Amino acid sequence: MAYSEVLLVKPVDGLGGEGDQVKVRAGYARNFLLPRKIAVPLTTANRKQVESLQKRRALREAEELSGAQQLAKQLEKASLAFAVKTGEGGKMFGAITSADIHDKLTAAGITVDRKRIHLHTPVKTLGQHSVKVKLHAEVTVELNFDVVSENPIEAPVAEEKK
């Protein structure tokens, strides 16, 4: 298999950030990276670009980190409550998912990518719960939310024996 060394101009998930010299399959470089101007072939002239690309990368990463920290402060102040329909004994109909949490945050004016909300299993019980929101590699916030009943909770009716 043939490989090519390229210099990344833009960050690529799973491959690297701008200014990185990476070794990829020749077809991937020829058919994807180079036509989209994501990378340039690694030559002596292009090696000089590495320094300017790394400076730009450092600025972008610092900006992303500060933005994530500001968003973390907003999330820490936010309080979410979900009113759900319940049946006998307070058993919930349905569940609270990360999409529901994303919708509540959006309604509160906080924009977070839904993929960053890490809820391992949907919430199917009443009470207070928490979810991790990973905003940046270095910034993770634990967001607490309440799940309350929309209607009064009734005790389960015991069946009468005849």
PyMOL commands that set and color helices and strands:
alter all, ss='L'
color gray80, all
select helices_A, chain A and resi 26-33+44-47+49-77+88-90+98-107+114-116
alter helices_A, ss='H'
color red, helices_A
select strands_A, chain A and resi 3-8+21-25+39-41+80-84+117-118+127-134+140-149
alter strands_A, ss='S'
color yellow, strands_A
deselect
rebuild
show_as cartoon
